[in-house]
Amino acid sequence: MKAEDRDYYLKRASQEDDAARSAASLTARWRHEELASLYRLRAQQLARTDDEEPSGAIVPAFILVPAPPEIEAA
């Protein structure tokens, strides 16, 4: 992966942060915050693989997260 790929994921994280701030429900806000954190994790992973020698290790392409807790708007 290249530096522009890392920049893409950081830009998407920023967009998800903006969407979380303007979300109408708590569930939508939680999902946007979750996506933002996943984009940041992916960018960090790319930064680590760019700094290290290719070792042939398997790098997951995605991260699985549990479903959100049931949130009811007050």
All heavy atoms as a GROMACS GRO file, in nm:
protein
  584
    1MET      N    1   0.084  -0.118   0.000
    1MET     CA    2   0.000   0.000   0.000
    1MET      C    3   0.088   0.125   0.000
    1MET      O    4   0.202   0.121   0.041
    1MET     CB    5  -0.090   0.000   0.122
    1MET     CG    6  -0.188  -0.113   0.127
    1MET     SD    7  -0.332  -0.068   0.034
    1MET     CE    8  -0.427  -0.216   0.049
    2LYS      N    9   0.030   0.231  -0.041
    2LYS     CA   10   0.106   0.356  -0.056
    2LYS      C   11   0.058   0.460   0.043
    2LYS      O   12  -0.043   0.442   0.111
    2LYS     CB   13   0.087   0.408  -0.198
    2LYS     CG   14   0.133   0.311  -0.304
    2LYS     CD   15   0.101   0.363  -0.440
    2LYS     CE   16   0.134   0.256  -0.544
    2LYS     NZ   17   0.083   0.289  -0.673
    3ALA      N   18   0.130   0.570   0.050
    3ALA     CA   19   0.094   0.678   0.141
    3ALA      C   20  -0.043   0.736   0.108
    3ALA      O   21  -0.118   0.773   0.199
    3ALA     CB   22   0.200   0.788   0.136
    4GLU      N   23  -0.080   0.742  -0.020
    4GLU     CA   24  -0.211   0.796  -0.056
    4GLU      C   25  -0.324   0.705  -0.007
    4GLU      O   26  -0.434   0.752   0.020
    4GLU     CB   27  -0.225   0.825  -0.205
    4GLU     CG   28  -0.204   0.707  -0.295
    4GLU     CD   29  -0.064   0.697  -0.350
    4GLU    OE1   30   0.025   0.771  -0.307
    4GLU    OE2   31  -0.043   0.612  -0.436
    5ASP      N   32  -0.296   0.574   0.006
    5ASP     CA   33  -0.396   0.484   0.063
    5ASP      C   34  -0.420   0.517   0.210
    5ASP      O   35  -0.534   0.519   0.256
    5ASP     CB   36  -0.352   0.338   0.049
    5ASP     CG   37  -0.341   0.295  -0.096
    5ASP    OD1   38  -0.419   0.346  -0.180
    5ASP    OD2   39  -0.254   0.211  -0.126
    6ARG      N   40  -0.312   0.542   0.281
    6ARG     CA   41  -0.323   0.580   0.422
    6ARG      C   42  -0.398   0.712   0.435
    6ARG      O   43  -0.485   0.727   0.522
    6ARG     CB   44  -0.183   0.589   0.484
    6ARG     CG   45  -0.183   0.606   0.632
    6ARG     CD   46  -0.044   0.595   0.693
    6ARG     NE   47   0.056   0.673   0.625
    6ARG     CZ   48   0.160   0.623   0.557
    6ARG    NH1   49   0.177   0.494   0.548
    6ARG    NH2   50   0.247   0.703   0.499
    7ASP      N   51  -0.368   0.806   0.348
    7ASP     CA   52  -0.438   0.936   0.350
    7ASP      C   53  -0.586   0.918   0.322
    7ASP      O   54  -0.670   0.986   0.382
    7ASP     CB   55  -0.378   1.031   0.246
    7ASP     CG   56  -0.236   1.073   0.280
    7ASP    OD1   57  -0.196   1.060   0.398
    7ASP    OD2   58  -0.165   1.117   0.188
    8TYR      N   59  -0.621   0.826   0.233
    8TYR     CA   60  -0.762   0.799   0.203
    8TYR      C   61  -0.834   0.753   0.330
    8TYR      O   62  -0.943   0.802   0.361
    8TYR     CB   63  -0.773   0.693   0.094
    8TYR     CG   64  -0.912   0.636   0.081
    8TYR    CD1   65  -1.012   0.706   0.014
    8TYR    CD2   66  -0.945   0.513   0.139
    8TYR    CE1   67  -1.140   0.655   0.004
    8TYR    CE2   68  -1.072   0.461   0.128
    8TYR     CZ   69  -1.170   0.533   0.061
    8TYR     OH   70  -1.296   0.482   0.053
    9TYR      N   71  -0.775   0.657   0.401
    9TYR     CA   72  -0.841   0.605   0.522
    9TYR      C   73  -0.853   0.713   0.629
    9TYR      O   74  -0.955   0.719   0.700
    9TYR     CB   75  -0.766   0.484   0.577
    9TYR     CG   76  -0.787   0.361   0.492
    9TYR    CD1   77  -0.682   0.303   0.422
    9TYR    CD2   78  -0.913   0.303   0.481
    9TYR    CE1   79  -0.702   0.191   0.343
    9TYR    CE2   80  -0.934   0.191   0.402
    9TYR     CZ   81  -0.828   0.135   0.334
    9TYR     OH   82  -0.849   0.025   0.256
   10LEU      N   83  -0.755   0.799   0.642
   10LEU     CA   84  -0.764   0.908   0.740
   10LEU      C   85  -0.871   1.009   0.701
   10LEU      O   86  -0.943   1.063   0.786
   10LEU     CB   87  -0.628   0.976   0.757
   10LEU     CG   88  -0.523   0.889   0.825
   10LEU    CD1   89  -0.388   0.960   0.824
   10LEU    CD2   90  -0.565   0.852   0.966
   11LYS      N   91  -0.884   1.035   0.570
   11LYS     CA   92  -0.988   1.126   0.524
   11LYS      C   93  -1.127   1.067   0.551
   11LYS      O   94  -1.217   1.137   0.595
   11LYS     CB   95  -0.971   1.155   0.375
   11LYS     CG   96  -1.074   1.251   0.321
   11LYS     CD   97  -1.052   1.281   0.174
   11LYS     CE   98  -1.159   1.377   0.125
   11LYS     NZ   99  -1.143   1.411  -0.015
   12ARG      N  100  -1.144   0.938   0.525
   12ARG     CA  101  -1.272   0.872   0.551
   12ARG      C  102  -1.304   0.875   0.700
   12ARG      O  103  -1.419   0.893   0.739
   12ARG     CB  104  -1.270   0.728   0.500
   12ARG     CG  105  -1.268   0.716   0.350
   12ARG     CD  106  -1.399   0.755   0.288
   12ARG     NE  107  -1.500   0.662   0.335
   12ARG     CZ  108  -1.627   0.695   0.356
   12ARG    NH1  109  -1.670   0.814   0.330
   12ARG    NH2  110  -1.712   0.605   0.401
   13ALA      N  111  -1.203   0.858   0.786
   13ALA     CA  112  -1.225   0.865   0.931
   13ALA      C  113  -1.275   1.003   0.970
   13ALA      O  114  -1.367   1.017   1.051
   13ALA     CB  115  -1.097   0.831   1.006
   14SER      N  116  -1.218   1.106   0.910
   14SER     CA  117  -1.262   1.243   0.937
   14SER      C  118  -1.406   1.264   0.893
   14SER      O  119  -1.486   1.329   0.963
   14SER     CB  120  -1.169   1.342   0.867
   14SER     OG  121  -1.214   1.472   0.885
   15GLN      N  122  -1.443   1.209   0.777
   15GLN     CA  123  -1.580   1.221   0.729
   15GLN      C  124  -1.678   1.149   0.823
   15GLN      O  125  -1.787   1.199   0.850
   15GLN     CB  126  -1.591   1.163   0.588
   15GLN     CG  127  -1.523   1.247   0.484
   15GLN     CD  128  -1.518   1.178   0.348
   15GLN    OE1  129  -1.532   1.056   0.338
   15GLN    NE2  130  -1.496   1.257   0.243
   16GLU      N  131  -1.637   1.034   0.874
   16GLU     CA  132  -1.723   0.961   0.968
   16GLU      C  133  -1.737   1.037   1.100
   16GLU      O  134  -1.843   1.035   1.161
   16GLU     CB  135  -1.669   0.820   0.992
   16GLU     CG  136  -1.682   0.729   0.873
   16GLU     CD  137  -1.826   0.702   0.830
   16GLU    OE1  138  -1.918   0.710   0.913
   16GLU    OE2  139  -1.846   0.674   0.710
   17ASP      N  140  -1.631   1.105   1.143
   17ASP     CA  141  -1.640   1.188   1.263
   17ASP      C  142  -1.743   1.299   1.244
   17ASP      O  143  -1.824   1.327   1.333
   17ASP     CB  144  -1.504   1.250   1.298
   17ASP     CG  145  -1.406   1.149   1.353
   17ASP    OD1  146  -1.451   1.046   1.409
   17ASP    OD2  147  -1.285   1.174   1.341
   18ASP      N  148  -1.740   1.363   1.127
   18ASP     CA  149  -1.837   1.468   1.097
   18ASP      C  150  -1.979   1.412   1.096
   18ASP      O  151  -2.073   1.473   1.147
   18ASP     CB  152  -1.807   1.533   0.961
   18ASP     CG  153  -1.678   1.614   0.962
   18ASP    OD1  154  -1.632   1.651   1.072
   18ASP    OD2  155  -1.624   1.638   0.852
   19ALA      N  156  -1.996   1.294   1.036
   19ALA     CA  157  -2.128   1.232   1.031
   19ALA      C  158  -2.176   1.195   1.172
   19ALA      O  159  -2.295   1.209   1.202
   19ALA     CB  160  -2.124   1.108   0.942
   20ALA      N  161  -2.086   1.152   1.258
   20ALA     CA  162  -2.123   1.117   1.396
   20ALA      C  163  -2.173   1.240   1.471
   20ALA      O  164  -2.269   1.233   1.547
   20ALA     CB  165  -2.005   1.054   1.469
   21ARG      N  166  -2.107   1.353   1.448
   21ARG     CA  167  -2.147   1.477   1.517
   21ARG      C  168  -2.286   1.522   1.474
   21ARG      O  169  -2.359   1.583   1.551
   21ARG     CB  170  -2.045   1.588   1.492
   21ARG     CG  171  -1.921   1.575   1.580
   21ARG     CD  172  -1.834   1.699   1.572
   21ARG     NE  173  -1.765   1.712   1.444
   21ARG     CZ  174  -1.650   1.651   1.415
   21ARG    NH1  175  -1.592   1.574   1.504
   21ARG    NH2  176  -1.593   1.668   1.298
   22SER      N  177  -2.325   1.493   1.350
   22SER     CA  178  -2.455   1.540   1.301
   22SER      C  179  -2.561   1.428   1.298
   22SER      O  180  -2.668   1.447   1.243
   22SER     CB  181  -2.439   1.601   1.162
   22SER     OG  182  -2.397   1.502   1.070
   23ALA      N  183  -2.531   1.313   1.358
   23ALA     CA  184  -2.626   1.201   1.356
   23ALA      C  185  -2.749   1.233   1.440
   23ALA      O  186  -2.740   1.297   1.545
   23ALA     CB  187  -2.558   1.075   1.410
   24ALA      N  188  -2.863   1.188   1.391
   24ALA     CA  189  -2.990   1.215   1.460
   24ALA      C  190  -3.015   1.119   1.575
   24ALA      O  191  -3.078   1.156   1.674
   24ALA     CB  192  -3.105   1.207   1.360
   25SER      N  193  -2.967   0.997   1.566
   25SER     CA  194  -2.992   0.899   1.671
   25SER      C  195  -2.861   0.851   1.733
   25SER      O  196  -2.755   0.862   1.672
   25SER     CB  197  -3.071   0.780   1.617
   25SER     OG  198  -2.988   0.702   1.533
   26LEU      N  199  -2.873   0.795   1.852
   26LEU     CA  200  -2.754   0.743   1.920
   26LEU      C  201  -2.696   0.622   1.847
   26LEU      O  202  -2.575   0.605   1.842
   26LEU     CB  203  -2.789   0.705   2.064
   26LEU     CG  204  -2.826   0.821   2.156
   26LEU    CD1  205  -2.868   0.769   2.292
   26LEU    CD2  206  -2.708   0.916   2.171
   27THR      N  207  -2.783   0.540   1.789
   27THR     CA  208  -2.736   0.423   1.716
   27THR      C  209  -2.655   0.465   1.593
   27THR      O  210  -2.548   0.409   1.566
   27THR     CB  211  -2.855   0.334   1.672
   27THR    OG1  212  -2.929   0.299   1.789
   27THR    CG2  213  -2.807   0.210   1.602
   28ALA      N  214  -2.704   0.563   1.519
   28ALA     CA  215  -2.631   0.611   1.402
   28ALA      C  216  -2.497   0.673   1.443
   28ALA      O  217  -2.395   0.650   1.378
   28ALA     CB  218  -2.714   0.714   1.326
   29ARG      N  219  -2.500   0.748   1.552
   29ARG     CA  220  -2.375   0.809   1.600
   29ARG      C  221  -2.274   0.701   1.637
   29ARG      O  222  -2.157   0.711   1.603
   29ARG     CB  223  -2.404   0.898   1.721
   29ARG     CG  224  -2.280   0.963   1.775
   29ARG     CD  225  -2.310   1.052   1.890
   29ARG     NE  226  -2.185   1.111   1.936
   29ARG     CZ  227  -2.178   1.212   2.018
   29ARG    NH1  228  -2.286   1.270   2.063
   29ARG    NH2  229  -2.061   1.258   2.054
   30TRP      N  230  -2.321   0.596   1.706
   30TRP     CA  231  -2.232   0.488   1.747
   30TRP      C  232  -2.170   0.420   1.624
   30TRP      O  233  -2.051   0.392   1.622
   30TRP     CB  234  -2.311   0.386   1.829
   30TRP     CG  235  -2.226   0.283   1.894
   30TRP    CD1  236  -2.166   0.292   2.016
   30TRP    CD2  237  -2.188   0.156   1.841
   30TRP    NE1  238  -2.095   0.178   2.042
   30TRP    CE2  239  -2.107   0.093   1.936
   30TRP    CE3  240  -2.217   0.090   1.722
   30TRP    CZ2  241  -2.053  -0.034   1.915
   30TRP    CZ3  242  -2.163  -0.036   1.702
   30TRP    CH2  243  -2.082  -0.097   1.798
   31ARG      N  244  -2.250   0.396   1.522
   31ARG     CA  245  -2.199   0.333   1.400
   31ARG      C  246  -2.095   0.419   1.330
   31ARG      O  247  -1.993   0.369   1.282
   31ARG     CB  248  -2.314   0.303   1.303
   31ARG     CG  249  -2.402   0.192   1.346
   31ARG     CD  250  -2.331   0.061   1.333
   31ARG     NE  251  -2.424  -0.047   1.354
   31ARG     CZ  252  -2.388  -0.172   1.372
   31ARG    NH1  253  -2.263  -0.205   1.370
   31ARG    NH2  254  -2.478  -0.265   1.390
   32HIS      N  255  -2.121   0.550   1.321
   32HIS     CA  256  -2.023   0.639   1.256
   32HIS      C  257  -1.893   0.644   1.335
   32HIS      O  258  -1.784   0.643   1.276
   32HIS     CB  259  -2.081   0.780   1.241
   32HIS     CG  260  -2.185   0.792   1.134
   32HIS    ND1  261  -2.159   0.767   1.002
   32HIS    CD2  262  -2.316   0.826   1.140
   32HIS    CE1  263  -2.269   0.785   0.930
   32HIS    NE2  264  -2.366   0.820   1.012
   33GLU      N  265  -1.902   0.647   1.467
   33GLU     CA  266  -1.781   0.646   1.549
   33GLU      C  267  -1.705   0.516   1.532
   33GLU      O  268  -1.582   0.514   1.528
   33GLU     CB  269  -1.816   0.670   1.696
   33GLU     CG  270  -1.862   0.810   1.725
   33GLU     CD  271  -1.914   0.829   1.866
   33GLU    OE1  272  -1.936   0.728   1.937
   33GLU    OE2  273  -1.935   0.945   1.905
   34GLU      N  274  -1.779   0.406   1.522
   34GLU     CA  275  -1.717   0.276   1.501
   34GLU      C  276  -1.642   0.271   1.367
   34GLU      O  277  -1.527   0.227   1.359
   34GLU     CB  278  -1.824   0.168   1.504
   34GLU     CG  279  -1.773   0.028   1.477
   34GLU     CD  280  -1.885  -0.073   1.472
   34GLU    OE1  281  -1.995  -0.039   1.426
   34GLU    OE2  282  -1.859  -0.187   1.512
   35LEU      N  283  -1.707   0.319   1.262
   35LEU     CA  284  -1.641   0.322   1.130
   35LEU      C  285  -1.517   0.410   1.132
   35LEU      O  286  -1.415   0.375   1.073
   35LEU     CB  287  -1.739   0.370   1.023
   35LEU     CG  288  -1.839   0.267   0.975
   35LEU    CD1  289  -1.943   0.333   0.884
   35LEU    CD2  290  -1.768   0.156   0.900
   36ALA      N  291  -1.525   0.525   1.197
   36ALA     CA  292  -1.410   0.614   1.206
   36ALA      C  293  -1.292   0.545   1.273
   36ALA      O  294  -1.178   0.553   1.226
   36ALA     CB  295  -1.447   0.742   1.280
   37SER      N  296  -1.320   0.473   1.382
   37SER     CA  297  -1.210   0.404   1.451
   37SER      C  298  -1.153   0.292   1.365
   37SER      O  299  -1.032   0.269   1.365
   37SER     CB  300  -1.256   0.351   1.586
   37SER     OG  301  -1.351   0.248   1.570
   38LEU      N  302  -1.238   0.223   1.288
   38LEU     CA  303  -1.187   0.118   1.199
   38LEU      C  304  -1.100   0.175   1.088
   38LEU      O  305  -0.998   0.116   1.051
   38LEU     CB  306  -1.303   0.038   1.142
   38LEU     CG  307  -1.380  -0.047   1.242
   38LEU    CD1  308  -1.501  -0.111   1.175
   38LEU    CD2  309  -1.291  -0.154   1.302
   39TYR      N  310  -1.141   0.289   1.034
   39TYR     CA  311  -1.057   0.354   0.931
   39TYR      C  312  -0.922   0.395   0.990
   39TYR      O  313  -0.818   0.380   0.926
   39TYR     CB  314  -1.128   0.477   0.873
   39TYR     CG  315  -1.233   0.444   0.769
   39TYR    CD1  316  -1.362   0.492   0.782
   39TYR    CD2  317  -1.202   0.367   0.658
   39TYR    CE1  318  -1.459   0.463   0.687
   39TYR    CE2  319  -1.298   0.337   0.563
   39TYR     CZ  320  -1.427   0.384   0.578
   39TYR     OH  321  -1.522   0.356   0.484
   40ARG      N  322  -0.922   0.445   1.113
   40ARG     CA  323  -0.795   0.484   1.177
   40ARG      C  324  -0.706   0.362   1.204
   40ARG      O  325  -0.585   0.368   1.186
   40ARG     CB  326  -0.821   0.560   1.306
   40ARG     CG  327  -0.865   0.700   1.281
   40ARG     CD  328  -0.864   0.786   1.407
   40ARG     NE  329  -0.918   0.915   1.373
   40ARG     CZ  330  -1.047   0.946   1.377
   40ARG    NH1  331  -1.134   0.858   1.419
   40ARG    NH2  332  -1.088   1.065   1.342
   41LEU      N  333  -0.768   0.251   1.246
   41LEU     CA  334  -0.691   0.128   1.266
   41LEU      C  335  -0.626   0.082   1.136
   41LEU      O  336  -0.510   0.040   1.134
   41LEU     CB  337  -0.781   0.018   1.320
   41LEU     CG  338  -0.819   0.026   1.467
   41LEU    CD1  339  -0.922  -0.082   1.500
   41LEU    CD2  340  -0.697   0.010   1.555
   42ARG      N  341  -0.701   0.090   1.029
   42ARG     CA  342  -0.647   0.049   0.899
   42ARG      C  343  -0.531   0.140   0.857
   42ARG      O  344  -0.429   0.092   0.806
   42ARG     CB  345  -0.759   0.053   0.793
   42ARG     CG  346  -0.717  -0.002   0.661
   42ARG     CD  347  -0.689  -0.149   0.670
   42ARG     NE  348  -0.665  -0.201   0.536
   42ARG     CZ  349  -0.581  -0.298   0.509
   42ARG    NH1  350  -0.517  -0.358   0.604
   42ARG    NH2  351  -0.562  -0.338   0.386
   43ALA      N  352  -0.544   0.270   0.880
   43ALA     CA  353  -0.436   0.363   0.846
   43ALA      C  354  -0.312   0.334   0.930
   43ALA      O  355  -0.199   0.338   0.879
   43ALA     CB  356  -0.482   0.507   0.868
   44GLN      N  357  -0.331   0.303   1.059
   44GLN     CA  358  -0.217   0.269   1.145
   44GLN      C  359  -0.150   0.140   1.098
   44GLN      O  360  -0.028   0.128   1.099
   44GLN     CB  361  -0.262   0.254   1.289
   44GLN     CG  362  -0.299   0.384   1.355
   44GLN     CD  363  -0.360   0.362   1.493
   44GLN    OE1  364  -0.380   0.249   1.536
   44GLN    NE2  365  -0.389   0.472   1.560
   45GLN      N  366  -0.231   0.045   1.056
   45GLN     CA  367  -0.178  -0.080   1.006
   45GLN      C  368  -0.094  -0.057   0.881
   45GLN      O  369   0.012  -0.115   0.865
   45GLN     CB  370  -0.292  -0.177   0.978
   45GLN     CG  371  -0.248  -0.313   0.935
   45GLN     CD  372  -0.366  -0.404   0.908
   45GLN    OE1  373  -0.471  -0.357   0.863
   45GLN    NE2  374  -0.351  -0.532   0.932
   46LEU      N  375  -0.142   0.030   0.793
   46LEU     CA  376  -0.066   0.062   0.672
   46LEU      C  377   0.065   0.132   0.707
   46LEU      O  378   0.168   0.107   0.645
   46LEU     CB  379  -0.149   0.149   0.578
   46LEU     CG  380  -0.265   0.080   0.509
   46LEU    CD1  381  -0.348   0.182   0.433
   46LEU    CD2  382  -0.216  -0.029   0.418
   47ALA      N  383   0.061   0.219   0.806
   47ALA     CA  384   0.183   0.289   0.847
   47ALA      C  385   0.286   0.191   0.901
   47ALA      O  386   0.406   0.201   0.871
   47ALA     CB  387   0.150   0.394   0.953
   48ARG      N  388   0.239   0.092   0.978
   48ARG     CA  389   0.332  -0.008   1.032
   48ARG      C  390   0.392  -0.094   0.922
   48ARG      O  391   0.511  -0.123   0.925
   48ARG     CB  392   0.259  -0.098   1.132
   48ARG     CG  393   0.276  -0.053   1.273
   48ARG     CD  394   0.218  -0.152   1.371
   48ARG     NE  395   0.080  -0.113   1.393
   48ARG     CZ  396  -0.025  -0.191   1.378
   48ARG    NH1  397  -0.011  -0.316   1.345
   48ARG    NH2  398  -0.147  -0.147   1.398
   49THR      N  399   0.312  -0.136   0.826
   49THR     CA  400   0.364  -0.222   0.720
   49THR      C  401   0.456  -0.146   0.627
   49THR      O  402   0.547  -0.204   0.570
   49THR     CB  403   0.250  -0.288   0.639
   49THR    OG1  404   0.167  -0.186   0.585
   49THR    CG2  405   0.169  -0.381   0.724
   50ASP      N  406   0.436  -0.013   0.613
   50ASP     CA  407   0.526   0.066   0.529
   50ASP      C  408   0.662   0.083   0.596
   50ASP      O  409   0.765   0.089   0.529
   50ASP     CB  410   0.467   0.205   0.502
   50ASP     CG  411   0.351   0.201   0.405
   50ASP    OD1  412   0.331   0.096   0.340
   50ASP    OD2  413   0.280   0.302   0.394
   51ASP      N  414   0.664   0.090   0.730
   51ASP     CA  415   0.789   0.112   0.802
   51ASP      C  416   0.872  -0.015   0.817
   51ASP      O  417   0.993  -0.008   0.831
   51ASP     CB  418   0.760   0.168   0.943
   51ASP     CG  419   0.699   0.307   0.937
   51ASP    OD1  420   0.714   0.374   0.832
   51ASP    OD2  421   0.638   0.349   1.037
   52GLU      N  422   0.809  -0.130   0.813
   52GLU     CA  423   0.878  -0.256   0.836
   52GLU      C  424   0.916  -0.323   0.704
   52GLU      O  425   0.862  -0.293   0.599
   52GLU     CB  426   0.787  -0.351   0.914
   52GLU     CG  427   0.749  -0.300   1.051
   52GLU     CD  428   0.645  -0.387   1.118
   52GLU    OE1  429   0.598  -0.484   1.054
   52GLU    OE2  430   0.611  -0.359   1.233
   53GLU      N  431   1.012  -0.413   0.714
   53GLU     CA  432   1.047  -0.496   0.599
   53GLU      C  433   0.933  -0.593   0.572
   53GLU      O  434   0.871  -0.644   0.666
   53GLU     CB  435   1.171  -0.580   0.632
   53GLU     CG  436   1.304  -0.510   0.616
   53GLU     CD  437   1.338  -0.483   0.471
   53GLU    OE1  438   1.331  -0.573   0.386
   53GLU    OE2  439   1.372  -0.368   0.444
   54PRO      N  440   0.903  -0.621   0.447
   54PRO     CA  441   0.801  -0.722   0.419
   54PRO      C  442   0.846  -0.857   0.476
   54PRO      O  443   0.953  -0.906   0.441
   54PRO     CB  444   0.794  -0.727   0.268
   54PRO     CG  445   0.865  -0.607   0.218
   54PRO     CD  446   0.956  -0.560   0.329
   55SER      N  447   0.769  -0.914   0.565
   55SER     CA  448   0.809  -1.039   0.630
   55SER      C  449   0.729  -1.159   0.581
   55SER      O  450   0.753  -1.270   0.625
   55SER     CB  451   0.792  -1.025   0.781
   55SER     OG  452   0.656  -1.001   0.810
   56GLY      N  453   0.634  -1.135   0.494
   56GLY     CA  454   0.551  -1.244   0.447
   56GLY      C  455   0.438  -1.279   0.542
   56GLY      O  456   0.369  -1.377   0.523
   57ALA      N  457   0.422  -1.198   0.647
   57ALA     CA  458   0.314  -1.223   0.743
   57ALA      C  459   0.179  -1.191   0.679
   57ALA      O  460   0.169  -1.102   0.595
   57ALA     CB  461   0.334  -1.138   0.867
   58ILE      N  462   0.079  -1.263   0.721
   58ILE     CA  463  -0.056  -1.239   0.669
   58ILE      C  464  -0.116  -1.120   0.741
   58ILE      O  465  -0.120  -1.116   0.864
   58ILE     CB  466  -0.144  -1.364   0.687
   58ILE    CG1  467  -0.085  -1.480   0.608
   58ILE    CG2  468  -0.288  -1.335   0.648
   58ILE    CD1  469  -0.154  -1.611   0.630
   59VAL      N  470  -0.162  -1.022   0.665
   59VAL     CA  471  -0.223  -0.903   0.721
   59VAL      C  472  -0.372  -0.906   0.688
   59VAL      O  473  -0.409  -0.914   0.571
   59VAL     CB  474  -0.158  -0.776   0.662
   59VAL    CG1  475  -0.224  -0.651   0.717
   59VAL    CG2  476  -0.009  -0.776   0.689
   60PRO      N  477  -0.459  -0.903   0.791
   60PRO     CA  478  -0.603  -0.908   0.760
   60PRO      C  479  -0.648  -0.785   0.684
   60PRO      O  480  -0.600  -0.675   0.706
   60PRO     CB  481  -0.669  -0.914   0.898
   60PRO     CG  482  -0.568  -0.861   0.992
   60PRO     CD  483  -0.434  -0.892   0.933
   61ALA      N  484  -0.740  -0.805   0.592
   61ALA     CA  485  -0.792  -0.695   0.510
   61ALA      C  486  -0.907  -0.624   0.578
   61ALA      O  487  -0.948  -0.518   0.536
   61ALA     CB  488  -0.835  -0.746   0.374
   62PHE      N  489  -0.963  -0.683   0.683
   62PHE     CA  490  -1.076  -0.622   0.752
   62PHE      C  491  -1.072  -0.662   0.899
   62PHE      O  492  -1.003  -0.756   0.937
   62PHE     CB  493  -1.208  -0.662   0.689
   62PHE     CG  494  -1.227  -0.811   0.681
   62PHE    CD1  495  -1.284  -0.881   0.786
   62PHE    CD2  496  -1.186  -0.881   0.570
   62PHE    CE1  497  -1.299  -1.018   0.779
   62PHE    CE2  498  -1.202  -1.019   0.562
   62PHE     CZ  499  -1.259  -1.087   0.668
   63ILE      N  500  -1.149  -0.591   0.979
   63ILE     CA  501  -1.156  -0.616   1.122
   63ILE      C  502  -1.302  -0.641   1.158
   63ILE      O  503  -1.388  -0.561   1.124
   63ILE     CB  504  -1.101  -0.496   1.201
   63ILE    CG1  505  -0.956  -0.469   1.162
   63ILE    CG2  506  -1.114  -0.520   1.351
   63ILE    CD1  507  -0.902  -0.339   1.214
   64LEU      N  508  -1.329  -0.750   1.226
   64LEU     CA  509  -1.465  -0.780   1.269
   64LEU      C  510  -1.488  -0.720   1.407
   64LEU      O  511  -1.404  -0.730   1.494
   64LEU     CB  512  -1.488  -0.931   1.274
   64LEU     CG  513  -1.477  -1.005   1.141
   64LEU    CD1  514  -1.492  -1.154   1.164
   64LEU    CD2  515  -1.581  -0.956   1.044
   65VAL      N  516  -1.603  -0.657   1.425
   65VAL     CA  517  -1.638  -0.601   1.554
   65VAL      C  518  -1.776  -0.653   1.594
   65VAL      O  519  -1.857  -0.687   1.510
   65VAL     CB  520  -1.641  -0.446   1.551
   65VAL    CG1  521  -1.502  -0.390   1.526
   65VAL    CG2  522  -1.736  -0.396   1.446
   66PRO      N  523  -1.801  -0.659   1.723
   66PRO     CA  524  -1.931  -0.707   1.767
   66PRO      C  525  -2.042  -0.608   1.732
   66PRO      O  526  -2.016  -0.490   1.709
   66PRO     CB  527  -1.916  -0.721   1.919
   66PRO     CG  528  -1.804  -0.628   1.953
   66PRO     CD  529  -1.713  -0.626   1.835
   67ALA      N  530  -2.164  -0.656   1.733
   67ALA     CA  531  -2.280  -0.570   1.707
   67ALA      C  532  -2.294  -0.468   1.820
   67ALA      O  533  -2.253  -0.494   1.932
   67ALA     CB  534  -2.405  -0.654   1.696
   68PRO      N  535  -2.352  -0.351   1.792
   68PRO     CA  536  -2.365  -0.249   1.895
   68PRO      C  537  -2.468  -0.290   2.000
   68PRO      O  538  -2.558  -0.368   1.973
   68PRO     CB  539  -2.414  -0.126   1.819
   68PRO     CG  540  -2.489  -0.183   1.707
   68PRO     CD  541  -2.413  -0.308   1.668
   69PRO      N  542  -2.454  -0.237   2.120
   69PRO     CA  543  -2.556  -0.263   2.221
   69PRO      C  544  -2.687  -0.196   2.180
   69PRO      O  545  -2.687  -0.099   2.104
   69PRO     CB  546  -2.499  -0.200   2.347
   69PRO     CG  547  -2.405  -0.097   2.298
   69PRO     CD  548  -2.350  -0.149   2.168
   70GLU      N  549  -2.796  -0.247   2.229
   70GLU     CA  550  -2.926  -0.186   2.198
   70GLU      C  551  -2.932  -0.050   2.266
   70GLU      O  552  -2.917  -0.039   2.387
   70GLU     CB  553  -3.039  -0.276   2.249
   70GLU     CG  554  -3.049  -0.407   2.176
   70GLU     CD  555  -3.081  -0.388   2.028
   70GLU    OE1  556  -3.163  -0.301   1.995
   70GLU    OE2  557  -3.024  -0.461   1.947
   71ILE      N  558  -2.949   0.052   2.184
   71ILE     CA  559  -2.954   0.188   2.236
   71ILE      C  560  -3.088   0.248   2.200
   71ILE      O  561  -3.126   0.248   2.085
   71ILE     CB  562  -2.840   0.273   2.176
   71ILE    CG1  563  -2.705   0.213   2.209
   71ILE    CG2  564  -2.850   0.416   2.224
   71ILE    CD1  565  -2.590   0.281   2.141
   72GLU      N  566  -3.155   0.298   2.298
   72GLU     CA  567  -3.284   0.364   2.273
   72GLU      C  568  -3.268   0.512   2.297
   72GLU      O  569  -3.209   0.554   2.396
   72GLU     CB  570  -3.391   0.307   2.364
   72GLU     CG  571  -3.423   0.162   2.336
   72GLU     CD  572  -3.537   0.113   2.425
   72GLU    OE1  573  -3.611   0.196   2.476
   72GLU    OE2  574  -3.544  -0.008   2.440
   73ALA      N  575  -3.316   0.589   2.203
   73ALA     CA  576  -3.309   0.735   2.219
   73ALA      C  577  -3.402   0.777   2.332
   73ALA      O  578  -3.515   0.729   2.343
   73ALA     CB  579  -3.348   0.804   2.090
   74ALA      N  580  -3.352   0.863   2.414
   74ALA     CA  581  -3.433   0.908   2.528
   74ALA      C  582  -3.536   1.010   2.486
   74ALA      O  583  -3.528   1.080   2.394
   74ALA     CB  584  -3.343   0.966   2.634
   0.00000   0.00000   0.00000
